[in-house]
Amino acid sequence: MKNPTYLKCIVIAATASLLASPGSALAQADSLLTWTDLNKIRIYHAYAANDGKSYVEEMDIPANVRMTGSGPTPTYFDFKNAHAVRIGRGKSGAIFDWHGATEYRHLLVPLQGNLFFDLGDGRTLSLKPGEALYAEDWTGRGHRSGCEESKTLPTCVALDILIDENPHEMPLRAPPAPK
């Protein structure tokens, strides 16, 4: 990122937007906004398995505590060299066909509306404002995503941080065991 001040402004604006309209969390995972354990936060993680499909799991991100003028401040993401920060918008009901996080690892945070992810494993994830998805499903079919149909919101808006180049060196995991 050539201009770190620009990135800070985007993150501050996104955080303000999230605080102004927090979404409800799924039963399985808390929203970034309501997570009370300051030692970590929980996000969703989309990954590729050796069967060519994408799967999702919950992942805890530990805090990196740094000292500021007001005392210890937990920081969970500090992208000093993020490739790009994008704010995207899609119409209610829009679907983006099968794709993966092939070039870059992404951190996707909805700001308005619910985003959906069809992971190809028979499960659909609904991501609400205040939740986050870390995507690194770089091989196989990938996932479909889009803006959930809404009668009250004409568009979805999301912050998409391209963290770094996807190394494509990760060993593919076995699919999760059936429940």
C-alpha positions as CSV (number, residue, x, y, z in Angstrom):
1,M,0.0,0.0,0.0
2,K,1.6,3.2,-1.1
3,N,-0.3,5.5,1.3
4,P,-0.6,4.2,4.8
5,T,-2.7,7.2,5.9
6,Y,-5.3,6.4,3.2
7,L,-5.5,2.8,4.6
8,K,-6.0,4.2,8.2
9,C,-8.8,6.5,7.0
10,I,-10.5,3.6,5.2
11,V,-10.3,1.4,8.3
12,I,-11.5,4.2,10.6
13,A,-14.5,4.9,8.2
14,A,-15.3,1.2,8.0
15,T,-15.1,0.8,11.8
16,A,-17.4,3.9,12.3
17,S,-19.9,2.4,9.8
18,L,-19.8,-0.9,11.6
19,L,-20.4,0.7,15.0
20,A,-23.3,2.7,13.6
21,S,-25.2,-0.3,12.4
22,P,-24.0,-3.6,14.0
23,G,-25.5,-6.8,12.7
24,S,-26.7,-9.7,14.8
25,A,-24.2,-12.5,15.1
26,L,-24.8,-16.1,14.1
27,A,-25.3,-18.5,17.0
28,Q,-22.0,-20.2,16.2
29,A,-19.8,-17.1,16.0
30,D,-19.9,-13.7,17.7
31,S,-19.7,-10.4,15.7
32,L,-16.4,-8.6,15.8
33,L,-18.4,-5.8,17.5
34,T,-19.7,-7.9,20.4
35,W,-16.7,-10.1,21.1
36,T,-15.9,-9.5,24.7
37,D,-12.6,-11.5,25.1
38,L,-10.0,-8.9,24.3
39,N,-7.3,-11.6,24.0
40,K,-8.8,-12.7,20.7
41,I,-11.6,-12.3,18.1
42,R,-13.3,-14.9,16.1
43,I,-13.8,-14.8,12.4
44,Y,-14.7,-17.2,9.6
45,H,-11.9,-18.8,7.6
46,A,-12.6,-20.2,4.0
47,Y,-10.0,-22.7,2.9
48,A,-9.5,-25.2,0.1
49,A,-9.4,-29.0,0.9
50,N,-7.8,-31.8,-1.1
51,D,-11.2,-32.8,-2.5
52,G,-11.4,-29.6,-4.6
53,K,-14.0,-28.0,-2.5
54,S,-13.9,-25.0,-0.2
55,Y,-14.9,-25.2,3.5
56,V,-15.4,-22.8,6.3
57,E,-14.3,-22.9,9.9
58,E,-14.3,-20.5,12.8
59,M,-10.8,-19.1,13.6
60,D,-9.6,-17.2,16.6
61,I,-7.2,-14.3,15.9
62,P,-5.0,-13.5,19.0
63,A,-4.5,-9.9,20.1
64,N,-1.2,-8.2,19.7
65,V,-1.2,-5.9,22.7
66,R,0.6,-2.7,22.2
67,M,1.1,0.2,24.5
68,T,-0.5,3.6,23.7
69,G,-0.9,6.8,25.6
70,S,-4.1,5.4,27.2
71,G,-2.6,2.1,28.1
72,P,-2.6,-1.4,26.5
73,T,-4.5,-1.6,23.2
74,P,-5.3,-4.9,21.6
75,T,-4.8,-5.0,17.9
76,Y,-5.9,-8.0,15.8
77,F,-5.0,-7.0,12.3
78,D,-2.1,-4.7,11.4
79,F,-1.6,-4.8,7.6
80,K,1.5,-2.8,7.1
81,N,2.0,-3.9,3.6
82,A,-1.6,-4.7,2.4
83,H,-1.8,-5.0,-1.4
84,A,-5.0,-3.1,-1.7
85,V,-8.1,-2.0,0.2
86,R,-11.3,-2.0,-1.8
87,I,-14.9,-1.0,-1.0
88,G,-17.3,-3.0,-3.1
89,R,-21.0,-2.7,-3.7
90,G,-23.5,-5.2,-5.2
91,K,-27.2,-5.1,-5.9
92,S,-29.6,-6.9,-3.6
93,G,-29.7,-10.5,-4.9
94,A,-26.5,-10.3,-7.0
95,I,-24.5,-13.5,-7.3
96,F,-20.8,-13.8,-8.3
97,D,-20.2,-17.2,-9.9
98,W,-17.6,-19.7,-8.7
99,H,-14.3,-18.2,-7.9
100,G,-11.5,-18.5,-5.3
101,A,-9.0,-16.3,-3.5
102,T,-6.4,-17.3,-6.1
103,E,-4.1,-14.3,-6.3
104,Y,-4.4,-12.8,-2.8
105,R,-5.7,-13.7,0.6
106,H,-8.7,-11.5,1.5
107,L,-10.3,-10.2,4.7
108,L,-13.9,-9.4,3.8
109,V,-16.0,-7.3,6.2
110,P,-19.6,-6.4,5.3
111,L,-20.6,-2.8,6.1
112,Q,-24.2,-2.9,4.8
113,G,-26.4,-5.8,4.0
114,N,-25.7,-9.5,4.3
115,L,-23.3,-11.3,2.1
116,F,-23.6,-15.0,1.3
117,F,-21.0,-17.6,0.5
118,D,-21.9,-20.9,-1.1
119,L,-18.9,-23.0,-0.3
120,G,-19.7,-26.0,-2.4
121,D,-19.9,-28.3,0.6
122,G,-23.6,-28.0,0.9
123,R,-23.4,-25.2,3.4
124,T,-24.1,-21.5,2.9
125,L,-22.6,-18.9,5.1
126,S,-24.5,-15.6,5.8
127,L,-22.1,-12.9,6.7
128,K,-23.6,-9.9,8.5
129,P,-22.1,-6.4,9.2
130,G,-19.7,-6.8,12.1
131,E,-18.5,-10.3,11.0
132,A,-15.5,-11.1,8.9
133,L,-14.3,-13.8,6.5
134,Y,-10.7,-14.6,5.9
135,A,-10.5,-16.2,2.4
136,E,-7.6,-18.3,1.2
137,D,-9.4,-21.0,-0.8
138,W,-6.9,-20.8,-3.7
139,T,-7.6,-24.0,-5.5
140,G,-10.4,-26.2,-6.7
141,R,-13.9,-24.9,-7.4
142,G,-13.8,-22.1,-4.8
143,H,-17.0,-20.4,-3.7
144,R,-19.9,-18.4,-5.0
145,S,-20.7,-15.2,-3.2
146,G,-23.1,-12.3,-3.4
147,C,-25.6,-10.0,-1.8
148,E,-28.5,-11.6,0.0
149,E,-31.9,-10.5,-1.4
150,S,-33.3,-7.7,0.8
151,K,-36.6,-5.8,0.5
152,T,-35.2,-2.9,2.6
153,L,-31.6,-2.6,1.4
154,P,-31.0,-2.1,-2.4
155,T,-27.3,-2.8,-2.1
156,C,-24.6,-4.5,0.0
157,V,-21.4,-2.8,0.8
158,A,-18.2,-4.6,1.9
159,L,-14.6,-3.7,2.8
160,D,-12.3,-6.1,1.0
161,I,-8.6,-6.0,2.2
162,L,-6.2,-7.9,-0.1
163,I,-3.8,-8.9,2.6
164,D,-0.9,-10.4,0.7
165,E,-0.2,-12.7,-2.2
166,N,-1.6,-16.2,-1.7
167,P,1.6,-18.3,-1.4
168,H,0.0,-21.4,-3.0
169,E,2.4,-23.5,-0.9
170,M,0.0,-24.4,1.9
171,P,-0.6,-28.2,2.0
172,L,-4.2,-28.9,1.3
173,R,-6.1,-30.2,4.3
174,A,-8.5,-33.2,4.2
175,P,-12.2,-32.2,4.2
176,P,-13.8,-31.9,7.7
177,A,-15.3,-35.1,9.0
178,P,-19.1,-35.4,8.5
179,K,-21.1,-34.4,11.6
